[in-house]
Amino acid sequence: MDAEDIKRRMMEEMQQQQQDEQQEAQEEYVQAQKKALMRQILTPNARERLGRIRVAQPRRAEMLENQLIRLYQMGRIQEKLDDEQFQEVIKRLTPKKRDINIRRK
């Protein structure tokens, strides 16, 4: 291995590190934007419920947030949703579970 290979490898590592830092900063910015939008869309009690959902089911919470943001941007949410209204939205946005019965003979 010569000096050029070492230099090239170090440059590649530095570029990768910069890209990782930029991506992390962008993700933090997106999360901050979502948090700000949730403050505009949900009352504190409803945000607390969303937080509890996030602890138990992070993917579901992410899906709910994205749906709420879309509804807000389309103008379908005009005022802050309280906890009861948020529960109704959750029921409408959550797909129905199918019951599966296994019968043994």
C-alpha positions in Angstrom: 0.0 0.0 0.0 1.5 3.3 -1.0 0.8 6.9 0.2 -1.7 7.6 -2.6 -3.9 4.6 -1.5 -3.9 5.7 2.1 -4.6 9.3 1.1 -7.5 8.2 -1.2 -9.0 5.9 1.5 -8.8 8.7 4.1 -10.6 11.1 1.7 -13.3 8.5 1.0 -13.8 8.0 4.8 -14.0 11.7 5.4 -16.6 12.1 2.5 -18.7 9.3 3.9 -18.6 10.8 7.4 -19.7 14.2 6.0 -22.6 12.5 4.1 -23.6 10.7 7.3 -23.6 13.9 9.3 -25.6 15.7 6.6 -28.2 13.0 6.5 -28.5 13.0 10.3 -28.9 16.7 10.4 -31.6 16.5 7.7 -33.4 13.8 9.7 -33.3 15.9 12.8 -34.7 18.8 10.8 -37.6 16.7 9.5 -38.4 15.4 13.0 -38.4 19.0 14.3 -40.8 20.0 11.5 -43.1 17.1 12.3 -43.1 17.9 16.0 -44.0 21.5 15.2 -46.8 20.4 12.9 -48.1 18.0 15.6 -48.3 21.0 18.0 -50.5 22.8 15.5 -52.7 19.8 14.8 -53.1 18.1 18.2 -53.9 19.3 21.7 -51.4 18.3 24.5 -53.6 15.3 25.5 -53.8 14.0 22.0 -50.0 14.4 21.5 -49.5 12.5 24.7 -51.7 9.6 23.3 -49.6 9.7 20.1 -46.4 9.5 22.3 -47.8 6.4 24.0 -48.6 4.8 20.6 -45.1 5.6 19.5 -43.6 3.7 22.5 -45.7 0.6 21.8 -45.9 0.8 18.0 -43.4 3.2 16.3 -44.4 2.3 12.7 -48.1 2.9 13.5 -47.3 6.3 15.1 -45.2 7.3 12.1 -48.1 6.3 9.8 -50.6 8.3 11.9 -48.3 11.4 11.9 -47.9 11.2 8.1 -51.7 10.9 7.6 -52.4 13.8 10.0 -50.0 16.0 8.2 -51.6 15.1 4.8 -55.0 15.8 6.2 -53.8 19.1 7.6 -52.1 20.1 4.4 -55.2 19.3 2.4 -57.3 21.5 4.7 -59.4 18.7 6.2 -58.2 19.5 9.7 -59.2 23.1 10.5 -58.6 23.2 14.2 -56.7 21.3 16.8 -57.9 17.8 17.5 -58.5 16.9 21.1 -58.0 13.4 22.5 -61.5 12.2 21.6 -61.3 13.5 18.0 -57.9 12.0 17.7 -59.2 8.6 18.8 -61.8 8.8 16.1 -59.2 9.6 13.5 -57.1 6.7 14.7 -60.1 4.4 14.3 -60.8 5.6 10.7 -57.1 5.4 9.7 -56.4 2.0 11.2 -57.3 -0.9 8.9 -59.8 -3.3 10.3 -58.5 -6.5 11.7 -59.8 -9.7 10.2 -60.8 -12.5 12.5 -59.3 -15.8 11.5 -61.0 -18.9 12.9 -59.4 -22.3 12.7 -61.8 -25.2 13.0 -60.5 -28.6 13.9 -62.4 -31.7 13.3 
